[in-house]
Amino acid sequence: MADTPTRRAAAALTAAQDGARTLGSAVGVLAVVHAVNAVLAYSLTSFGIVPRSIQGLAGIVAAPFLHGSWGHLLVNSVSLVLLGAFTMVRRRSDFWTVGAIGAFVSGLGTWLIGASGSVHVGASGVIFAYLGFLMARGWVERSAGAILLSVLVTWLFGGMVWGVLPTVGAGISWEAHLFGFLGGILAARALGSDSAS
């Protein structure tokens, strides 16, 4: 069948709806986990990343789903939706792939260099992975669309990069931000090579 403007519009609408459902589901899961944690007096927070402890390794998987307060969850949910939507511009699977790579790299890096005895929770490592991925995509892929998207994301969200510095503020896991951002760049290289092959 011929690829008409009507078919392209219908395909774009379907992709947008699928993307919205994906983002809604992700935020919904975070909200449900947080509600359970709140009912349990935030006892699940102990399952976050505890640097260089054996039990803290479980936090690499658990930490992105846990938040310290409703405000923490709200801020991360808004960032997740905005950057997640941009991450799905090429294909929806990038959202999950970048998120998984970002969560692992962010979690492992935080576990390795985080302050002893600290507990790190929150989806910000994954969010910074989306940021790193989007900012690096144009440089890795060198296509007009990817470059334009990287420039747009850098213009809109570039100020977030300061969050990778140790001076970002007390109680904020700059380690998760830094390694999440690096994980996003790693994902851009891996997925850029994949799209070129």
N, C-alpha and C positions, 0 to 999 in steps of 0.2 A: 504494500500500500504506500501511496505517496505521502511524503512528510509535509503536510500542509500546516499553515500557521495555527489552524484550529487544533490540530493534533498536538503541535508543540505546546500550545497554551494549556491543553488538557493534561499533558504529561508534566508540565511545570506545576500545575495546580495539585496534581496527585503527589508529586515529590514534596511540595510544601506541606501538604496535609500529613504525609508520612513523617516528615521531619518534626512537625509540631507534636505529633503523637509520641515520637521518640523522646523529645525534650520533656514533654509533660510526664511521661512515664518515669524518666530519670529523676525529675524533681519530686514526683509523687513518692518514689521509693525513699528518697532522702527525708521527706517529710514524715513518712510512716516510721522510719527508723528513729528519727529524732523524737517523735511523739512517745514511742515506747521508752526511749532513753530518759525522757523527761519524767514519765510516770515512775520510772525506776530510780528517780533522784540522781540521774546522770551517772549511774553506776557503770554503764556500758563504756563510758569514756576511758575507763582503765584499759580497754582493749585497743587503745591508740598505739602509736609508735613510741616505744620507750627505747632510746638509743642504746645500742650495744648490749641489750639484754635478750636472752633467748625468748622469753615470753613476748617481748616487744616486736619480734619478727612478725607475729600474727597481725600487727598493726599495719603492715604494708598492704594487706588486703582490706582490713577493717576500717582504717583511719578515714578514707575518703567518704565513708557513709556516716561518720560520727561528727557531731558539731557541739560546741560548748554552750550554745544558747540559741534561742529563736532568732535573735538578731544576726548571729554568725551564719545561721542557715539561710536567712533571707538574703544577705549580701552575696553569699556564694551562689545561691540559686539564680539570682539576677545575672551574675557574671557567667554562670554556666549556660543559661539560655542564650544570652547574646553571643558569646564566643562559640558556643556549640552550634548555633545556627550558621555562623560563618564557616565553621569547620565542615558542615555538610553541603556546602555550595557545590562541590565537585561530585561527591557521592556520600550517601548516608553512612556507609560502613566506616568512613574516615573518623566519624565521631567516636565509634567504639574502639577502633584500632589505636588512635591517638590517645584516647582516654586510658586504655589499658597500658600502653607503653609509658605514658606520663605517670600513672599511679605507681607502676613498678619502679621506675627510675627515681621518682620523687621520694617514694617510701624507703628505698634502699639507701639513697644518699642521705636522707634525714637520719636513718638508723645508724649510719656510719659516723656522721659528724655532729649530730645534735648534742645539746648539752646533757650531761649525765643526769639521770633522774627526772628529766622533763618528759612530758607526754604530749604528743603531737596528734591533733585530729583536724578533720575538715577536708573539703574537696578542693581547696585552693591549689594544691599541687597539680591536680588534673586541669584546673582552670588555666594555670600558667603553662601547662603543656599545650593547651589549645592556642594560647597566645604565641608561644614559641613556634609552634607549627605554622600558624598563619603568617607570622612575620618572616619566617624563613622560606616559605613555599615559593615565593616569587624568585628568590635568589637561586633556589635549587632547580626549579623547573624551567625558568627563563621563558615562559610563555606570557603573552600579553595579559591574559585573564588572571593568571597567578600573580604577576607583578602588580597589576591594578588592585587586586584583593589585598596583597601584602601592604601596599601603600595606604589603602583605606583603613585597614586594621591598625597599622602603626599610627596613623593620624588620630583615630578614635580612641585607641586604648594604649598607645605607647607609654603614657605616664605610669602605667602599671609596672613597667620594668624596674622602677625604683624599689619595688617590693622584694627584689632578689638580694638586696643589700642588708647586712647585719644591723644597719642603723634604722631599719623600717619601724621599729618600736617594740616595746616590751609586750610579751604575750602573743606575738605574731611569728609564725614559723617561716622565717626567711629561708631556712634550709629547704623546706618543702617547695617554696616558690622557685628557688634557684634550680634545684634538680628537676622540678617539673618543667621549667622553661627549657632546660637542656634536653630533657626527654622529648619535648615537642620538636626541637630542632632535629634530634635523632630520627623521630618519626617522619619529619618532612623529607629527610634524606632517603629513608627507606621507601616511603610511599611515592616520592618523586621518581626514584629509579624504577619502581613497579609500574608507574603510569607511562614511563618512557619506553618500556620493553614491549 
